[in-house]
Each structure stands twice: as C-alpha cells, then as structure tokens.
Amino acid sequence: MSKTVISVEQLSKEYRLGQIGTGSIAHDINRWWYRMRGKEDPYLKIGEENDRTKKGNSEYVWALNDISFQVKEGELLGIIGKNGAGKSTLLKILSKTTSPTKGCVKIRGRVASLLEVGTGFHPELSGRENIFLNGAILGMTKGEIRRKFDEIVDFAGVERYIDTPVKRYSSGMYVRLAFAVAAHLEPEILIVDEVLAVGDAEFQKKCLGKMQDVSSKEGRTVIFVSHNLTAVNTLCETAIYMKNGRIAKQGNALDVIELYSKTESEVVNHKKWPVDERPGDEVAEILEARLVDKDRNSITMAHTDQQIGVEFTYRVKKQGSQPVPNIHVFNMQGDNVFASAEKSNPVLGVPGTYTTVMWIPDHLLNDGRYLAGLATSTFVPEKVHFYAKEALIFDVVEDMEKRDVDYRGKMPGVIRPKLNWETIKLD
Amino acid sequence: MSETLPHKQEKWDIVIEPKTHLLQLNLKEIWRYRDLLQLFVRRDFVAQYKQTILGPIWHIIQPVFTTLIYLLIFGQIANIPTDGIEPPILFYMSGITIWNYFAACLTNTSATFTANASIFGKVYFPRMVLPLSVVISNIVRFGIQFLLLLVFMIFYYFKGYSIHLSFAWLFIPVLIIMMAGIGLGLGIIISSLTTKYRDFAVLLTFAIQLGMYATPIVYPSSFLQKTPYKWIIEINPLSSIVECFRYSLFGKGTFTAGDLAYSGIFMLVVLFIGTIIFNKVEKSFMDTV
C-alpha cells in the first residue's frame, strides 16, 4: 500500500464578508477583549454555511467547514464543485498562501501549485531573467534552473526572444514561457487549478498531458481542480465533490461525477412547460420532454455504452396535419452532432396527445455534454410548429474500467462509434 | 483513502496550522531561498533603470542636487552651522547619504505586503525574503552614493581641505547595519499593519519627511544642545547613528556610547516586535489585504 502524502484534518476557514474599514476595527477590539478574558472568538460562532446565492444574516461565512481527507502517493485527485464551493480556498491553504481558521493539514514532500502561471514575471526583465526569477519564486534553486534552462526554452519555443523583455512578448509566448517554467518544477505534490486550462485547445492538451505524465510516469501526486467533468473523469481515479464548504462525496471519480451532475450541474433531464409558455402554434405544441433509459425510466446522465432515449410529449391540434417529430443534437462547442426525423406517420393526422421516443444507439456519442432541441414540422409547405431549443441538457460519461483500449486519455472526436477492425497477416 | 497507519503518522514535512509560533524566524527556510533573495535584489536594481538613458547614474544625480539645495537653503539662507565640518557641502552630503538609505529601507519594506499581494496570493515562499531583498538592494544604492561622497572628499582634499582618517572608519558598517535594522524593523511593522488598515501607508509618507527634521541631517546635533528641543534629538534613535557616521568621516559629532547603545537596543526591539507581527500577518494577510 502506498503511503499517505497529504492528510487534511477537520479543516475550516472563515471569511469576513463586506468591506474592511472603520467597522472592522471595532470587531478587532472586541475579539481581542474576548481573548484577554480567555473566551472563544465571538465571531467564529456566528459563521454561516457558505451559500452565495442566499442572503445570510452573518457577516462571517465558513468557506471551508470541517473538511477531512487523505491523498496517497501517486494519486491523481480531482476536486469538483460549483463556484464558491470552497475549492480555491482549499487549494490556497494547501499551497500555504493563506492559513486555516481551524484544523490542520499535514504534508510529506515538496508542494508546488500552479494556481496561475507567470506569477512574478517582471515585464521589464528579459525572458532569460524571468525564467530564473519565476523558477526561484516557485522554489527552484539557481542550479536546478540552470540545468533545465535549455529544456524550458525549448518547451516554450521562444529561443529567439530569450533576451527580449517579456513585455514585448505576444500573450501566447508569455503564457508558453510561464507554463514551461512551471512544468519543469519537480515537486512531490503538484496542485493545479483550472485557471491553467483557459488557454487554447493545444495549450490545454499540453497541460493535461503534462499532468498525466507527472502522475503516471513520475509517480507524483497531483491535485486537480476543475469544472470540466470530462477532464476530471479521464485524468483522475478519485475525486472529491465539494458543496458549500463541505465534502459532499469522495471516492471513485465516476461515482462522484455522477452525483455532482445529478445535484449541481445545469443538466436538464426532464422539462415540463407551463400551460401558457408551451412552444407551439395552431397545429402542435410541446408539453413535456425527458431523458430515459431503455426501460423508459428517467435518467440524469448516460453512459457511452448505453442506449439513450429522448422522449417528448406534445399535442396535435389540427385534423390531417400530420406533423413530423424531429430532433437536433448539439455539443457544447455548438456543433450540430446530428439531426433526425421520424418518417411521416399517419397516426399523427388525428388531434390528440402523443409521446415519441427517439433512441440514440449505444456507442454513438462521445463522452461530454449535449443539448437536444425538439421540434415538429410539416414539409409541404415547409413549416416549423414548435422548436424547443435546448429542451434537454445531458451528460454522456464513460466508465473507464470498461474501455477496451489501454489508452486512458480522452478519446478525441465528436462521435465515438464502435467500429469493426480487421487485421490479417500477409506473409 | 484508508486510515493512516499509526507508525507513519509522526514524520510530516509540512504541517499547516492556524496558529503560528510567535518568534519563528525560519532562518533555515530563508537560507534555502537565498537564490530567490539574490534574484529579487537583482530585479529591484535592474528593472528600475531599464529603458533609461542615464541608468544607475540617477543614483548620483539625486543626492547631488538635494545636497546643493540644502546647502543653499540651510547653509546660505538660514545660516545653520555645520559643526565645523569643511566644506559644508560634505556635511550635507554625508547626512543625505545615510538618511536616504534609512528612508528607502523604511518606505520600500513597508510596501512589502500590499505591493506583492498578487505574488503572495499564488505562491508560497518565506515572505521575509522580500523585505530582506529591499534592505540589501538599498545597500547597493547606498554604496554608490557613499562612493560619490568619497569622490567629493578626495576632490576637496586636492583643493586644500584635509581628510580625517582614523579607525573610526571601521565603525561605518556597524552604523549601516543599525540603520538597516531600524528601517527593516519599522518597515515590516508598518507593512503588517497596512494589510488591513491603509491609514498607516498614508501616515508613513509624511512621517518620513518630518522625521528628517527631527534627525540631525540638515543641522548638527550640537546646534540644538542648548535649546529646549534637545529632547527630540535625544529620544530619536537615529540621531546618534547620524552623528557617529559624521564623526567617523570627519572627526566631528556629538554622541555618547550610551546614545549608541540606546539606538542598538531600539533596533533589537523593533526587529523583535516586527518579526512577531510579520509572522502573525503573513499567514492570513491574503484575506484582508
């Protein structure tokens, strides 16, 4: 069994809301007065659970509330949660940029955090000078930096500009150089905030790839904070789901993600339109839509190896109109993955309420988030009776254990068909 | 994620806890980051004069002009004596050189937290490295101005004035360390207070301006000996350092060993208090800055 490298024990962190000004000195004096009499800090008691959407009564909130967990050597741990769930506060405490209010963290080995690349870059200094300065800020010695200098410059691809002040760099070059320095740190524990993943696609891929290398090839521990469920699922074996400063679930990454998308994400797996808001015209209107499995039970998310049913209920109002139900599926990049329509169905010529299911076969959609738009149309003449755009939003996830190739990263591509391969020996 | 085995529980490299030990100096850690310290010094010095034509020569121009102005106003117009130091220009220049060092140490270290909040918020390194780097990079600046002072002394030697050489010169480094210590100590106290209440930063800018007049920079200590304002010079721990600095250079100055001891103790006290407050603040200042 590998050893524990991080142990977080009953960690809590309180923040004061609002402005610091004349009011806070009164609190400071009050706090000091309580302490002089040997009493507990009065402002710790009135801290509230941190839910930014609700208006609270207290000026103090618990950004972290009694968090405990452990991380093993070589583990790649993902931390997910909504904005304000306490993820960044946790990372700040782990990287020692702020201290907890209660509890403690014990760590074995050197910690480096990539909370933001390029920290401490000085615009007037040259690329060369900044590599040394930034490296030293991140905890490297000059000797270490000198040894890796060529590698860093090479990785960043800025050789030609190395003696130019970084203020003359393009923003792309700047980020590349900054990341190159950070990527060549050799800490036992690497903390990565998703801020890192805001660059272009190539840069993101480089970041994620580097993290995977660090963990699997070098046996280092990585803590990765992200909103990107797909990235967490492909990279991490284990994950923690944080909610309002507490751990809502921890364990196997897929289970945690499943609970997260069930409770938090903007997934819409079932939608019922109120009477006066139903999209539609005098021919047809939509009443309800939901995501179902093969037994017609509602589901919140689907697996790549599972058949997905998109079911919608609508009313046909006009005799003989025979509208055609159809569906448009988009991914989060806005690509129209496919569109599909039922054959013209004589049943729909009679007014009444109908339910239609469209089955998306297993092993068609790649993992990721999808939007489904539902419509009915007639084609001669062409007319759309209703089009409920983004009626359903759902996630398709992959169970990494069932993947039949050894490759563990994210499968590229809009779709993920299961194809037949044939290899024969020729000689 | 199972329980830690009991026998493994003891050896941790880092323990992050809410409370700090008050007088934890972490000298070992600062030593580990000595390369960073050196790079910060370099950055301070190099970055300041990038894209200027005169570069470090600016370090010389500023004290020369200040000296000339003081010579005109305090020497020629106000007619304040210079303790018999001849020519008077050396009196003013020596005062300005050592005062500049103190003022720069104090102003720059007092901005430690607020000016570097963006770095501190993202990466951990011993925070004390920054104020230390300020004190050291200012020594370089002081060195340049001190050389300028020597050049002037030699120049006036050839014009017929004498140079006062004695063992007292060996005392100058000690005086510089005392100035640095007081500047650093006060600076980190103010920087710690500024994280929450910015009032102190405002206070500091004019406190330094006024402080110069409460220190024998533009007048000698002897000038106030018989006036009711003598006590100002006496409680000011910088007075004896400035007077001793002039005594070392020119053989003229009013101070006692007791005055110097007072300054030394003052330095130790502010450094002690400064370290305590700094340690307390560095852990959580990101929440209040």
Interface residues (C-beta under 8 A of the other chain):
Chain A: M1 K3 T4 S7 Y15 R16 I20 S24 I25 F69 Q70 V71 K72 K92 I93 L94 S95 K96 T97 T98 S99 P100 T101 K102 G103 C104 V105 K106 I107 R108 G109 R110 V111 S113 L115 E116 T119 G120 H122 E124 L125 E129 F132 L133 A136 I137 L138 G139 T141 K142 P165 T238 Q250 G251
Chain B: M1 S2 T4 K8 K11 W12 D13 I14 V15 I16 E17 P18 T20 Y33 D35 L36 Q38 L39 F40 R42 R43 V46 A47 K50 Q51 S118 I119 F120 G121 K122 V123 Y124 F125 K196 Y197 K283 S284 M286 D287 T288
